[in-house]
């Protein structure tokens, strides 16, 4: 595609203008991101069809990661994939090339390429439905860290354009395997066992000791991910289809044994999503949105962030006990 593309320039400008406003919350921000994704995908597809023809079969383009969970911040990278109906070489060639167009266009409007290559331009994330089932099975049976990581990434997948049933069918495939092989849940648990603590027992922050973010705390690892990973584990266990952490908590709370004790964590996670916008309005790069210099915090903010971090560890420990008991 031509780099000087007027429609992509318009989408990039629209994104920049929106992010400079001060009147949106996390839900509105992610609705905006979804709108940009939809507009970009439909434009790219229409342009692609002009030179490559109509899609050879039904398909779905999905997002995953923070986009799949509807938890993107001010700045976000790419996490997406494609599932298509027919296992044919012509279909593979068609959708792999389309995936490259999508990845390049997203980068052009301000969503940088995923460092882990979780993108439709990567054959790992662009496959036929049957090939996806084979790949999921390989991830499910392989006892290594990367396989479990990929399963967790896929579990957060959500349709943006196309056939939603394909995503649900594959998520159900994971659910069914877990029923037959309950030990898999322990592997999921072991994969996220190492929590990077952000606050000590005496209330001191654990800051980065070197590098460009010296003196800052890594909010993604110390405050955000303990909630995300813990709630995902419970959701896999209870066969929850929702992808956002808040929606998963709401669905889990419909189960009596989770209702009361998850109530406080629902509030805590909503506060974390608010902080991710409040504290990073002026972020310049994607890496910047993960680090926070504690010197810019008020006394009240410091205290609340410490509480949110401690609650995340407490939630994780409670989920760990549930998984170990297996009940």
Secondary structure as UniProt FT lines:
FT   HELIX           6..19
FT   HELIX           26..52
FT   STRAND          59..63
FT   HELIX           65..68
FT   TURN            69..70
FT   STRAND          80..84
FT   HELIX           89..108
FT   TURN            109..110
FT   TURN            115..116
FT   TURN            120..121
FT   HELIX           123..125
FT   STRAND          126..128
FT   HELIX           129..141
FT   HELIX           145..155
FT   STRAND          158..162
FT   HELIX           164..180
FT   HELIX           183..191
FT   TURN            201..202
FT   TURN            212..215
FT   STRAND          216..218
FT   HELIX           220..224
FT   HELIX           225..237
FT   TURN            238..239
FT   HELIX           245..253
FT   HELIX           256..278
FT   TURN            279..282
FT   HELIX           287..290
FT   STRAND          291..293
FT   HELIX           294..296
FT   HELIX           299..325
//
